């Protein structure tokens, strides 16, 4: 399942919660997607890794040259950029004094950068390069 579709489906399965992958009945945008695909992850509240998402959507390891929000987030890969957008712009824009995004805007952005066919094990690098985001070298 494509990540954007999984996020859209997962939003009805988990309550949105910043700063966690999946914990009980809540999670971040990536946790929502993971749950929607029927994948199981241990509850990861603090210091979770992105390895589960990298396995399901390998293209999320690619580096965008510029995040769509314009924040200086350093060498974040696309998976980390999704986490940043969700935690900061969707969930806590007032706290971080940044532009507010909706979950729909985040899903639309993911749709614009993900490969046309998002199958685990596929070569997402080429598809991400051809998508609407510039991909940097690692």
Buried (B, 14 or more C-beta within 10 A) or exposed (E): BBBBBBBBBBBEBBEBBBBBBBBEEBBBBBBBBBBBBEBEBEEBBEEBEBEBBBEBBBBBBBBBEEBBBEBEBEEBBBBBBBBBBBBBBBBBBEEBEBEEBEBEBBBEBBBEBBBEEBEEEBEBBEBBEEBEBEBEEE
